[in-house]
């Protein structure tokens, strides 16, 4: 891949959030990438709602927006900011949005979006594999820890002098 592509994919990866257990992009980020105003993207989506089932696109709740606001920069709902709750698009929804917009920039940008989602999926899969291997290693070490503790305590018992002196057997002189 070209350096420009890698930079573009890295920027897009930073715009992918996890909401309701799904990796999604916010409508205004997608609109910016596709080179259209957010309202134009949302109008095109609303005109073609049959192309956007719930697993492609959904609207955030006020609580989800508040959570995202505390973590990321989203314009205010008052004082001239957004007046509607943002839409979020999954990987398939982002591609469908590019098709609905039907502009050259949207189509070319959708390629980068797909690559970013795929790369993120690969990274998450590698993390799961790493977590699985760590768990196996922990299980193995847990057994070794018990064995080592038993060995150390046995050595300590052998090193310590007997606790009580033995009584001598036989005749004693005073």
N, C-alpha and C positions, 0 to 999 in steps of 0.2 A: 504494500500500500504506500501511497505517497505520504509525505510528511503532512501536507495540508489535510488529507483525509483523516489521518490519525488525530490531528488537532481537533478537527470538526467532530469526530466520534467522541473524543474525550470531553469536549464541551457538552455534547448532547447527553452523555452519561451522567453528568452533573445535574441535568434537568429531569432525570427520571426519578420519581418518588414511589414509595410503596404506600398505597392507600387501600384499605380493605383487603389486604393480602395480595394485591395485584400491583405490578409495576406499571406506572402510568406517567403521562406527560400532561401538564396543564395546558388549557386552550391557548392562553396568551403566549406561551413559549412556542407552541406548535405554529401558531399564526405568524410569529416573528420569523421562524425558520422558513416558513412557506412564502414569506414576503407579502402577506396580506394583513389588514387590520383584524383584530380579534372579532369584531362584530361581523365582518364578512365571512370569516370561518364559521362562526356560530350560526349565521343565517343559512349558509350552504348546508350545514349539518341538519338544521331544523327542517329544511325543505326536503331532505332525504333521510328522514328518521328510520325508514324501513331498512336502510343499509347499516344502521348502527344499533344492533341489539345490546343488551345490558353488559355483555362480556366484551364489547368493543368500546363503549363510552358510557359514562354516567356523570350525574351532577353531584358535586360535593355538598355535604350538609354544612350548616353554620359552624358546628363543632369541629369538623374536619378542616374548614378554612381557618378557624382560630388556631388549631394545632399547627397548620402549615405556616401561618403568619408568625408564630412564635419561633419557628425554625428558619424560615426563608422570607425573602422580601416579596410581599404581595401588596398591591395598592389597597388603600383604605376603602371601606364601603361608604364612608361619609366624606364630606368636603371634596366632592368632585371625583371620587374614585369609582370603582365598579359598583353597579347597583344590583347586579344579579350574581348568583353563586356560579363559580367557574365550572366548566365542564372539564373532565379528564378523559384521556384517550389511552387505551392499551395499545400494544404494538399493532394489532390488527386494525384498531380504530384509527391510528395515525396514518396507516396506509390507505384506508378507506377515505379519510379526510383529504388526502392528496388526490385521490381519484375524483372526489366530488368537486374539488377546486379546479381540477383539470388545467393547471398552469404548468409550464415547463419547469419553473423553479420548484414548485411543490413536488413534482415527480422526482426531480434530481435530489431534493432534500430528503424525500422519503427513503431513499436508498441509505443515506447516512443514519436516519432514525432506525431503520431495520438493523443495520450493522451494530449500532449502539446497544439495542435491545439484545441482540444475539451475543455480543461480547459480555454484557452484564449477566446473561444467563450462564455463559461458560464460567465466568468468575464465581458465581454462586454455586455452580455444580462442583467446581474444584474445592471451594470452601467446605461443602458437605462431605466430600471425599476425605479431606484433611481432618475434619472433625471426627469422622468414623475411624480413621487410623489412630488418632489420638486416644479415642475411647478404648480401642483394642490395646494400645500400649499401656494405658492406665490399669486396665484389668490385669494385664500381665505383671505389671509392677506391684500391684496390690498383693499378689501372691508372694512375690519376692520380699516385700516388706515384712510380711509375717514370718517368713523363713529367717530373714536377717535378725529380726527381734529375738526369735527363739535362740539363734546361734549366739548372739551377744549376751543374752541372759545366762546361757549355759557356761560361757567363758567366764563371766563374772562370778558365778557360783564356784567354779574351779579355782579362781584366783583368791577368793576370800578365805581367811583362816576359819577353822571350825569355830562355831559360836560358843560351845561349852567344852571345858577340858574333860577328858575321859577320866573316870575313876580307875585307879590302879587296882589291878587284881593281885591278890596274894597277901602275904604277911607284911605288916607295916611295923617299922620300928619308930619309937618316939624319940 
